[in-house]
Amino acid sequence: MRRLVLFMVLSLDGFVGGPNGEMDWENRDPQVGMEMSTPLINTIDTILIGRVLYKGFEQAWPAMAINPTSPKELVDFANWIENSQKVVFSNTLKAVSWKNSRIVPATSDDDIVKEVTRLKQGEGKDMVVFGGARLAQTLSRLGLIDEYQFKLQPVALGSGLQLFKGKTNLKLVKSKEFKSGVIGLYYQPVR
């Protein structure tokens, strides 16, 4: 059975975005990317994404893939995203044009549970959610996340977008400290 991994940036006080969703507080340490993202994408072939993040990714990653001034690791990652399947959950978006993308109308929790369950039972590698606070919150609340991978940032925001809205029991399975102060945390939900 395929697994669903949530890969997100997290502040020390538990926020995944600033009050308006801003991410200017993230330490973009290249070592973290190499040691956390690279092993992850080798096990993934499908990206689950919400409308807002999809629109941002659709603008950024195709351009990054062909930008001759982009660092090689970003070009490689951009090409991987380009070639991966992208499942877009939205109750407002009617069409998508980005390569390997399709929409799942998500008008209710049942729509999301049905599609994620179908995907987990299908063929292929594991799946990932790279963020998008609203979709991540929903998938977590519905118990659909099989592993949480956090890039814990050495910053406290004081307020912002939360991932967890209620009690969620997690078991730490691995951690890695980086020179930048970022800590990679790997958790499995306790069911």
Helices and strands as residue ranges (DSSP letters): E 4-10, E 15-17, H 30-32, I 33-37, H 38-41, E 44-50, H 51-66, H 72-83, E 85-90, E 101-105, H 109-121, E 126-129, H 133-141, E 147-152, E 161-162, E 170-177, E 183-189
